[in-house]
Amino acid sequence: MIKRIEKLINLFRTHREVWWIIFYCVIYMGGFRIMEGAGHVHYHVIHTWLDDQIPFCPYFVLPYALWFLFNVVVVGWFVLKAEKYEYYRLITALMLGMTAFLVVSVVYPNRLELRPEYVDTSGICGKLVSFLYKVDTPTNVLPSIHVYNTVVLCHAINMNAKMRRRKVRLVASNILGVLIILSTMFLKQHSVIDVSLGLVMGVLMQIISDRIFETEEERSFAREMLYARSRSSRERLTEQN
C-alpha cells in the first residue's frame, strides 16, 4: 500500500501538468455547487416535441455512468502517453466548454420536466436511475456537459496517432461516445436542445483549442491540402474550357 502511494506521489511529481486539470475541476465543482444551491425562483423550461418521441430506457444508465470513468481514463492516458501539446489542447477544450456552461447557467437558469413519474427499481438499472435522479437535479442542463466532454474526448482520441493505430480501442471509444450521447436523452437527463447545443459547442471550442495548439507540421499539412485542392480546381476548370 505504501509503495502504491509513493508511486502515485511520484507520478504527480513527474507529470505536473496534470495539476492544471485537477485544480480546474476543484474550481468548477465548487462553482457548480454554488450555482445549484442558488435556488433560482424562475427557470426556463427546456423542451421540444422531439423529446416526447424518445422513450425512457433505464439500460442507458450504464453508458451514462461510464462517462465519468471515460473522462478520467482518457485524460490520464493523455497525461502519460500523448505529447504534451496534445494534452494541453485537450484540457483547454474541456475547460473552455465547462466554463461556458457555468456562464450560461448563471445568465440563463434552466431546467427539464422530462423525467418519468415512476421508475421500476426492481432491476439494477432501475435502481441506478433512481439513485441518479436523487443526486443529480434536472436544473441547469444547457448545454449538456455529458455531450460536450464526450465530443472533445472522442475528437482528441481520433486525432492522436498512437490511438489511430489501435483500431479496436479507437472503435470502442467512438461507440461508447455515441452511446453516452444517446443515453442523455433516453434517460430523460437532457433535451434534444441540450444535446444539440453540446455538440455544436464541442465542435466550436475544439476548433479554438486546435488553433491555439496547432503545430507547424499541422499548419504545413493544412496549407498543402489547401494548395492541392485549389490546384485540382484550376485543372478541372482548364479541362472544361
C-alpha positions as CSV (number, residue, x, y, z in Angstrom):
1,M,0.0,0.0,0.0
2,I,2.8,2.4,0.9
3,K,4.6,1.6,-2.4
4,R,1.5,2.4,-4.3
5,I,1.1,5.7,-2.6
6,E,4.8,6.6,-3.2
7,K,4.3,5.6,-6.9
8,L,1.2,7.9,-7.1
9,I,3.1,10.8,-5.5
10,N,6.0,10.3,-7.9
11,L,3.6,10.3,-10.8
12,F,2.2,13.7,-9.8
13,R,5.7,15.0,-9.4
14,T,6.9,13.8,-12.8
15,H,3.7,14.9,-14.6
16,R,3.0,18.2,-13.0
17,E,0.8,19.2,-16.0
18,V,-2.0,17.1,-14.5
19,W,-2.4,19.6,-11.7
20,W,-3.9,22.1,-14.2
21,I,-7.0,19.9,-14.8
22,I,-7.2,18.9,-11.2
23,F,-7.1,22.5,-10.0
24,Y,-9.7,23.5,-12.6
25,C,-12.1,20.6,-11.6
26,V,-12.0,21.7,-8.0
27,I,-12.9,25.3,-9.0
28,Y,-15.6,24.0,-11.5
29,M,-17.2,21.7,-8.9
30,G,-17.2,24.5,-6.4
31,G,-18.8,26.9,-8.8
32,F,-21.4,24.3,-9.9
33,R,-22.4,23.5,-6.3
34,I,-22.8,27.2,-5.5
35,M,-24.9,27.7,-8.7
36,E,-27.1,24.6,-7.9
37,G,-27.7,25.9,-4.4
38,A,-28.6,29.4,-5.5
39,G,-32.3,28.4,-5.7
40,H,-33.5,30.5,-8.6
41,V,-37.2,31.4,-8.5
42,H,-37.6,31.3,-12.2
43,Y,-36.2,28.6,-14.5
44,H,-36.5,28.4,-18.3
45,V,-38.0,25.0,-19.1
46,I,-36.2,23.3,-21.9
47,H,-38.4,21.2,-24.1
48,T,-39.1,20.2,-27.7
49,W,-41.6,17.9,-29.3
50,L,-38.8,15.5,-30.2
51,D,-38.2,14.8,-26.5
52,D,-41.7,13.3,-26.3
53,Q,-40.9,10.9,-29.1
54,I,-37.8,9.4,-27.4
55,P,-38.8,6.6,-25.0
56,F,-37.3,6.3,-21.5
57,C,-34.9,3.4,-21.3
58,P,-33.2,2.6,-18.0
59,Y,-30.5,0.4,-19.6
60,F,-28.8,3.6,-20.9
61,V,-27.8,4.4,-17.3
62,L,-24.7,2.1,-17.9
63,P,-23.1,4.2,-20.7
64,Y,-24.2,7.3,-18.9
65,A,-22.4,6.3,-15.7
66,L,-19.3,5.2,-17.7
67,W,-18.9,8.8,-18.8
68,F,-17.2,9.6,-15.5
69,L,-14.7,6.8,-15.9
70,F,-14.3,7.7,-19.6
71,N,-13.2,11.3,-18.6
72,V,-10.6,10.1,-16.1
73,V,-9.2,7.3,-18.3
74,V,-8.8,9.5,-21.4
75,V,-7.3,12.5,-19.6
76,G,-5.0,10.1,-17.7
77,W,-3.9,8.4,-20.9
78,F,-3.1,11.8,-22.5
79,V,-1.0,12.7,-19.4
80,L,1.1,9.5,-19.6
81,K,1.2,8.6,-23.3
82,A,0.4,11.6,-25.5
83,E,2.5,14.6,-26.5
84,K,2.3,17.5,-24.1
85,Y,0.7,19.8,-26.6
86,E,-2.0,17.2,-27.3
87,Y,-2.8,17.0,-23.6
88,Y,-2.9,20.8,-23.2
89,R,-5.1,21.0,-26.3
90,L,-7.5,18.5,-24.8
91,I,-7.8,20.1,-21.4
92,T,-8.1,23.6,-22.9
93,A,-11.1,22.5,-24.9
94,L,-12.6,20.9,-21.8
95,M,-12.1,23.9,-19.6
96,L,-13.4,26.3,-22.3
97,G,-16.7,24.4,-22.6
98,M,-17.2,23.8,-18.9
99,T,-16.6,27.4,-18.1
100,A,-19.1,28.4,-20.9
101,F,-21.6,26.1,-19.3
102,L,-21.3,27.8,-15.9
103,V,-21.8,31.2,-17.5
104,V,-24.9,30.1,-19.4
105,S,-26.3,28.5,-16.2
106,V,-25.9,31.8,-14.4
107,V,-27.3,34.0,-17.2
108,Y,-30.0,31.6,-18.3
109,P,-31.2,29.4,-15.4
110,N,-32.9,26.4,-17.0
111,R,-34.5,23.1,-16.1
112,L,-36.1,20.0,-17.5
113,E,-39.5,18.4,-16.9
114,L,-39.0,15.2,-18.8
115,R,-38.3,12.6,-16.1
116,P,-40.9,9.8,-15.8
117,E,-43.1,9.9,-12.7
118,Y,-42.4,6.3,-11.9
119,V,-39.2,4.3,-12.3
120,D,-39.3,0.5,-11.8
121,T,-36.5,-0.2,-9.3
122,S,-36.8,-4.0,-9.3
123,G,-33.7,-4.3,-11.5
124,I,-30.2,-2.9,-11.1
125,C,-30.6,-0.4,-13.9
126,G,-33.8,0.9,-12.4
127,K,-32.0,1.3,-9.0
128,L,-29.2,3.2,-10.6
129,V,-31.5,5.5,-12.4
130,S,-33.4,6.2,-9.2
131,F,-30.1,7.0,-7.5
132,L,-29.0,9.2,-10.4
133,Y,-32.3,11.2,-10.2
134,K,-31.7,11.8,-6.5
135,V,-28.2,13.0,-6.7
136,D,-28.5,15.0,-10.0
137,T,-31.2,17.6,-10.2
138,P,-32.9,18.4,-13.5
139,T,-31.7,22.0,-13.3
140,N,-29.0,23.8,-15.3
141,V,-28.7,21.3,-18.1
142,L,-28.0,23.6,-21.1
143,P,-25.7,22.7,-22.9
144,S,-25.1,19.1,-21.9
145,I,-21.6,18.7,-20.4
146,H,-22.0,15.0,-20.8
147,V,-22.3,15.5,-24.6
148,Y,-19.8,18.3,-24.7
149,N,-17.0,16.4,-22.9
150,T,-17.7,13.3,-24.9
151,V,-17.3,15.2,-28.2
152,V,-14.0,16.7,-27.1
153,L,-12.6,13.4,-25.7
154,C,-13.5,11.5,-28.9
155,H,-12.0,14.2,-31.1
156,A,-8.8,14.0,-29.1
157,I,-8.7,10.2,-29.4
158,N,-9.3,10.3,-33.1
159,M,-6.6,12.9,-33.6
160,N,-3.9,11.0,-31.7
161,A,-1.6,9.0,-34.0
162,K,-1.0,6.3,-31.4
163,M,-4.7,5.7,-30.8
164,R,-5.4,5.6,-34.6
165,R,-3.1,2.6,-34.8
166,R,-5.1,0.8,-32.1
167,K,-8.2,0.2,-34.2
168,V,-10.1,-1.8,-31.5
169,R,-9.7,0.9,-28.8
170,L,-10.4,3.6,-31.3
171,V,-13.7,2.0,-32.5
172,A,-14.7,1.1,-28.9
173,S,-14.1,4.7,-27.7
174,N,-16.3,6.1,-30.5
175,I,-19.1,3.6,-29.9
176,L,-19.0,4.4,-26.2
177,G,-19.1,8.1,-27.1
178,V,-22.2,7.6,-29.3
179,L,-23.9,5.6,-26.5
180,I,-23.1,8.2,-23.9
181,I,-24.7,10.9,-26.1
182,L,-27.8,8.8,-26.7
183,S,-28.0,7.9,-23.0
184,T,-28.6,11.6,-22.0
185,M,-31.9,11.6,-24.0
186,F,-33.1,8.0,-23.3
187,L,-32.6,8.6,-19.5
188,K,-34.5,11.9,-19.8
189,Q,-31.5,13.7,-18.4
190,H,-31.3,16.1,-21.3
191,S,-33.4,17.5,-24.0
192,V,-32.6,17.3,-27.7
193,I,-31.8,21.0,-27.4
194,D,-29.2,20.4,-24.7
195,V,-27.6,17.7,-26.7
196,S,-27.6,19.7,-30.0
197,L,-26.0,22.7,-28.3
198,G,-23.5,20.4,-26.6
199,L,-22.5,19.0,-30.0
200,V,-22.2,22.5,-31.6
201,M,-20.3,23.9,-28.7
202,G,-18.0,20.9,-28.7
203,V,-17.1,21.5,-32.3
204,L,-16.6,25.3,-31.9
205,M,-14.5,25.0,-28.8
206,Q,-12.4,22.3,-30.3
207,I,-11.7,24.5,-33.3
208,I,-10.5,27.2,-31.0
209,S,-8.3,24.8,-29.0
210,D,-6.9,23.2,-32.1
211,R,-6.0,26.6,-33.4
212,I,-4.2,27.6,-30.2
213,F,-2.1,24.5,-30.1
214,E,-1.7,23.9,-33.8
215,T,1.9,22.7,-34.6
216,E,3.9,23.9,-37.5
217,E,3.7,20.5,-39.0
218,E,-0.1,20.6,-38.9
219,R,-0.1,24.1,-40.4
220,S,2.1,22.9,-43.3
221,F,-0.1,19.9,-43.9
222,A,-3.2,22.2,-43.9
223,R,-1.5,24.5,-46.4
224,E,-0.5,21.6,-48.6
225,M,-4.1,20.3,-48.6
226,L,-5.5,23.7,-49.4
227,Y,-3.0,24.2,-52.2
228,A,-3.7,20.7,-53.6
229,R,-7.5,21.4,-53.6
230,S,-7.1,24.8,-55.3
231,R,-4.7,23.3,-57.9
232,S,-7.2,20.5,-58.6
233,S,-10.0,23.0,-59.1
234,R,-7.9,25.0,-61.5
235,E,-7.1,21.9,-63.5
236,R,-10.8,21.0,-63.8
237,L,-11.7,24.4,-64.9
238,T,-8.9,24.3,-67.5
239,E,-10.1,20.9,-68.8
240,Q,-13.7,22.2,-69.1
241,N,-12.6,25.3,-71.1
